[in-house]
Amino acid sequence: MQDKFKLYKKWFWIGIAVGFFNTFAGLVYGIALMVEPEHRKEGFIIILWSFISLAILTTILRKTGLVY
């Protein structure tokens, strides 16, 4: 049981990183987690983090002039 928790914790943090760098992939992974009843909270966190990172990256790109 302990090994399964460690493995899942690793994939949760990978999902957070993927959600930061690629919003669409973070949404897909978050929705996949929300389908499983025992991982809904983690899926919601990944989806939320994906939208937050999108807002942060868009703001940074607008300030640098790369996106209008």
DRENZABA-244842 format. One record per atom (N, C-alpha, C): residue number from 1; residue in one letter; chain; atom name; x, y, z. Coordinates in steps of 0.1 Angstrom, whole numbers, padded with zeros to 4 digits. Layout:
N
{node NUM, a, A, CA, {X, Y, Z}}
...
END
This chain:
68
{node 1, m, A, N, {0008, -0012, 0000}}
{node 1, m, A, CA, {0000, 0000, 0000}}
{node 1, m, A, C, {0009, 0013, 0000}}
{node 2, q, A, N, {0019, 0012, 0007}}
{node 2, q, A, CA, {0028, 0024, 0008}}
{node 2, q, A, C, {0035, 0027, -0005}}
{node 3, d, A, N, {0039, 0016, -0013}}
{node 3, d, A, CA, {0045, 0018, -0026}}
{node 3, d, A, C, {0035, 0024, -0036}}
{node 4, k, A, N, {0022, 0020, -0035}}
{node 4, k, A, CA, {0012, 0026, -0044}}
{node 4, k, A, C, {0010, 0041, -0041}}
{node 5, f, A, N, {0010, 0045, -0028}}
{node 5, f, A, CA, {0009, 0059, -0025}}
{node 5, f, A, C, {0020, 0067, -0030}}
{node 6, k, A, N, {0033, 0062, -0029}}
{node 6, k, A, CA, {0044, 0069, -0034}}
{node 6, k, A, C, {0044, 0071, -0049}}
{node 7, l, A, N, {0040, 0060, -0056}}
{node 7, l, A, CA, {0039, 0061, -0070}}
{node 7, l, A, C, {0028, 0071, -0074}}
{node 8, y, A, N, {0017, 0071, -0068}}
{node 8, y, A, CA, {0006, 0080, -0071}}
{node 8, y, A, C, {0011, 0095, -0068}}
{node 9, k, A, N, {0018, 0097, -0057}}
{node 9, k, A, CA, {0022, 0110, -0054}}
{node 9, k, A, C, {0032, 0115, -0064}}
{node 10, k, A, N, {0040, 0107, -0070}}
{node 10, k, A, CA, {0050, 0111, -0080}}
{node 10, k, A, C, {0042, 0115, -0093}}
{node 11, w, A, N, {0032, 0107, -0097}}
{node 11, w, A, CA, {0024, 0111, -0108}}
{node 11, w, A, C, {0015, 0123, -0106}}
{node 12, f, A, N, {0011, 0126, -0094}}
{node 12, f, A, CA, {0004, 0139, -0091}}
{node 12, f, A, C, {0013, 0151, -0094}}
{node 13, w, A, N, {0026, 0150, -0089}}
{node 13, w, A, CA, {0035, 0161, -0091}}
{node 13, w, A, C, {0039, 0162, -0106}}
{node 14, i, A, N, {0040, 0151, -0113}}
{node 14, i, A, CA, {0042, 0152, -0128}}
{node 14, i, A, C, {0030, 0159, -0134}}
{node 15, g, A, N, {0018, 0156, -0130}}
{node 15, g, A, CA, {0006, 0162, -0135}}
{node 15, g, A, C, {0006, 0177, -0133}}
{node 16, i, A, N, {0011, 0182, -0121}}
{node 16, i, A, CA, {0012, 0196, -0118}}
{node 16, i, A, C, {0022, 0203, -0128}}
{node 17, a, A, N, {0033, 0196, -0130}}
{node 17, a, A, CA, {0043, 0202, -0139}}
{node 17, a, A, C, {0038, 0202, -0154}}
{node 18, v, A, N, {0032, 0192, -0158}}
{node 18, v, A, CA, {0026, 0191, -0171}}
{node 18, v, A, C, {0015, 0202, -0173}}
{node 19, g, A, N, {0007, 0204, -0163}}
{node 19, g, A, CA, {-0003, 0214, -0163}}
{node 19, g, A, C, {0002, 0228, -0164}}
{node 20, f, A, N, {0014, 0230, -0158}}
{node 20, f, A, CA, {0021, 0243, -0159}}
{node 20, f, A, C, {0026, 0246, -0173}}
{node 21, f, A, N, {0032, 0236, -0179}}
{node 21, f, A, CA, {0038, 0239, -0192}}
{node 21, f, A, C, {0029, 0237, -0204}}
{node 22, n, A, N, {0018, 0229, -0202}}
{node 22, n, A, CA, {0009, 0226, -0213}}
{node 22, n, A, C, {-0005, 0226, -0207}}
{node 23, t, A, N, {-0013, 0236, -0209}}
{node 23, t, A, CA, {-0026, 0237, -0203}}
{node 23, t, A, C, {-0035, 0226, -0208}}
{node 24, f, A, N, {-0035, 0223, -0221}}
{node 24, f, A, CA, {-0044, 0213, -0226}}
{node 24, f, A, C, {-0041, 0199, -0220}}
{node 25, a, A, N, {-0028, 0196, -0219}}
{node 25, a, A, CA, {-0024, 0183, -0213}}
{node 25, a, A, C, {-0028, 0182, -0199}}
{node 26, g, A, N, {-0027, 0193, -0192}}
{node 26, g, A, CA, {-0031, 0194, -0178}}
{node 26, g, A, C, {-0045, 0192, -0176}}
{node 27, l, A, N, {-0053, 0198, -0185}}
{node 27, l, A, CA, {-0068, 0196, -0184}}
{node 27, l, A, C, {-0072, 0181, -0187}}
{node 28, v, A, N, {-0065, 0175, -0197}}
{node 28, v, A, CA, {-0068, 0161, -0200}}
{node 28, v, A, C, {-0065, 0152, -0188}}
{node 29, y, A, N, {-0053, 0154, -0182}}
{node 29, y, A, CA, {-0049, 0146, -0171}}
{node 29, y, A, C, {-0058, 0148, -0159}}
{node 30, g, A, N, {-0061, 0161, -0156}}
{node 30, g, A, CA, {-0070, 0164, -0145}}
{node 30, g, A, C, {-0084, 0158, -0147}}
{node 31, i, A, N, {-0089, 0158, -0159}}
{node 31, i, A, CA, {-0102, 0152, -0161}}
{node 31, i, A, C, {-0102, 0137, -0159}}
{node 32, a, A, N, {-0091, 0131, -0164}}
{node 32, a, A, CA, {-0089, 0117, -0162}}
{node 32, a, A, C, {-0088, 0113, -0147}}
{node 33, l, A, N, {-0082, 0121, -0139}}
{node 33, l, A, CA, {-0082, 0119, -0125}}
{node 33, l, A, C, {-0096, 0121, -0119}}
{node 34, m, A, N, {-0103, 0131, -0123}}
{node 34, m, A, CA, {-0116, 0134, -0117}}
{node 34, m, A, C, {-0126, 0123, -0120}}
{node 35, v, A, N, {-0124, 0114, -0130}}
{node 35, v, A, CA, {-0133, 0103, -0133}}
{node 35, v, A, C, {-0132, 0093, -0122}}
{node 36, e, A, N, {-0120, 0091, -0116}}
{node 36, e, A, CA, {-0118, 0082, -0106}}
{node 36, e, A, C, {-0123, 0088, -0092}}
{node 37, p, A, N, {-0132, 0082, -0086}}
{node 37, p, A, CA, {-0138, 0088, -0073}}
{node 37, p, A, C, {-0128, 0091, -0062}}
{node 38, e, A, N, {-0117, 0082, -0061}}
{node 38, e, A, CA, {-0108, 0085, -0050}}
{node 38, e, A, C, {-0097, 0095, -0053}}
{node 39, h, A, N, {-0097, 0100, -0066}}
{node 39, h, A, CA, {-0087, 0110, -0069}}
{node 39, h, A, C, {-0093, 0123, -0075}}
{node 40, r, A, N, {-0106, 0126, -0072}}
{node 40, r, A, CA, {-0113, 0138, -0077}}
{node 40, r, A, C, {-0106, 0151, -0072}}
{node 41, k, A, N, {-0102, 0151, -0059}}
{node 41, k, A, CA, {-0096, 0163, -0054}}
{node 41, k, A, C, {-0083, 0166, -0061}}
{node 42, e, A, N, {-0075, 0156, -0063}}
{node 42, e, A, CA, {-0062, 0159, -0070}}
{node 42, e, A, C, {-0064, 0163, -0085}}
{node 43, g, A, N, {-0075, 0157, -0091}}
{node 43, g, A, CA, {-0078, 0161, -0105}}
{node 43, g, A, C, {-0082, 0176, -0105}}
{node 44, f, A, N, {-0090, 0180, -0096}}
{node 44, f, A, CA, {-0095, 0194, -0095}}
{node 44, f, A, C, {-0083, 0203, -0093}}
{node 45, i, A, N, {-0073, 0199, -0084}}
{node 45, i, A, CA, {-0061, 0207, -0082}}
{node 45, i, A, C, {-0053, 0209, -0095}}
{node 46, i, A, N, {-0052, 0198, -0102}}
{node 46, i, A, CA, {-0044, 0199, -0115}}
{node 46, i, A, C, {-0051, 0208, -0125}}
{node 47, i, A, N, {-0064, 0207, -0126}}
{node 47, i, A, CA, {-0072, 0215, -0135}}
{node 47, i, A, C, {-0071, 0230, -0131}}
{node 48, l, A, N, {-0072, 0233, -0119}}
{node 48, l, A, CA, {-0071, 0246, -0114}}
{node 48, l, A, C, {-0057, 0252, -0116}}
{node 49, w, A, N, {-0047, 0244, -0113}}
{node 49, w, A, CA, {-0033, 0249, -0115}}
{node 49, w, A, C, {-0030, 0251, -0130}}
{node 50, s, A, N, {-0037, 0243, -0139}}
{node 50, s, A, CA, {-0035, 0246, -0153}}
{node 50, s, A, C, {-0040, 0259, -0157}}
{node 51, f, A, N, {-0052, 0263, -0152}}
{node 51, f, A, CA, {-0058, 0276, -0156}}
{node 51, f, A, C, {-0050, 0288, -0149}}
{node 52, i, A, N, {-0045, 0286, -0137}}
{node 52, i, A, CA, {-0037, 0296, -0131}}
{node 52, i, A, C, {-0024, 0298, -0138}}
{node 53, s, A, N, {-0017, 0287, -0142}}
{node 53, s, A, CA, {-0005, 0289, -0150}}
{node 53, s, A, C, {-0007, 0295, -0163}}
{node 54, l, A, N, {-0018, 0292, -0170}}
{node 54, l, A, CA, {-0022, 0299, -0182}}
{node 54, l, A, C, {-0023, 0314, -0180}}
{node 55, a, A, N, {-0029, 0318, -0170}}
{node 55, a, A, CA, {-0030, 0332, -0167}}
{node 55, a, A, C, {-0017, 0339, -0164}}
{node 56, i, A, N, {-0009, 0332, -0156}}
{node 56, i, A, CA, {0005, 0337, -0153}}
{node 56, i, A, C, {0013, 0338, -0166}}
{node 57, l, A, N, {0014, 0327, -0174}}
{node 57, l, A, CA, {0022, 0328, -0186}}
{node 57, l, A, C, {0017, 0338, -0196}}
{node 58, t, A, N, {0004, 0339, -0197}}
{node 58, t, A, CA, {-0002, 0349, -0206}}
{node 58, t, A, C, {0002, 0363, -0202}}
{node 59, t, A, N, {0001, 0366, -0189}}
{node 59, t, A, CA, {0005, 0379, -0184}}
{node 59, t, A, C, {0020, 0382, -0186}}
{node 60, i, A, N, {0028, 0373, -0184}}
{node 60, i, A, CA, {0043, 0374, -0187}}
{node 60, i, A, C, {0045, 0377, -0201}}
{node 61, l, A, N, {0039, 0369, -0210}}
{node 61, l, A, CA, {0041, 0371, -0224}}
{node 61, l, A, C, {0036, 0384, -0229}}
{node 62, r, A, N, {0025, 0389, -0224}}
{node 62, r, A, CA, {0020, 0402, -0228}}
{node 62, r, A, C, {0029, 0413, -0223}}
{node 63, k, A, N, {0035, 0412, -0211}}
{node 63, k, A, CA, {0044, 0423, -0206}}
{node 63, k, A, C, {0057, 0423, -0214}}
{node 64, t, A, N, {0061, 0412, -0219}}
{node 64, t, A, CA, {0073, 0412, -0227}}
{node 64, t, A, C, {0070, 0415, -0242}}
{node 65, g, A, N, {0058, 0416, -0246}}
{node 65, g, A, CA, {0054, 0420, -0259}}
{node 65, g, A, C, {0054, 0408, -0269}}
{node 66, l, A, N, {0055, 0396, -0265}}
{node 66, l, A, CA, {0054, 0385, -0274}}
{node 66, l, A, C, {0040, 0381, -0278}}
{node 67, v, A, N, {0030, 0385, -0270}}
{node 67, v, A, CA, {0016, 0382, -0273}}
{node 67, v, A, C, {0009, 0395, -0271}}
{node 68, y, A, N, {0000, 0398, -0280}}
{node 68, y, A, CA, {-0008, 0411, -0280}}
{node 68, y, A, C, {-0021, 0409, -0272}}
END
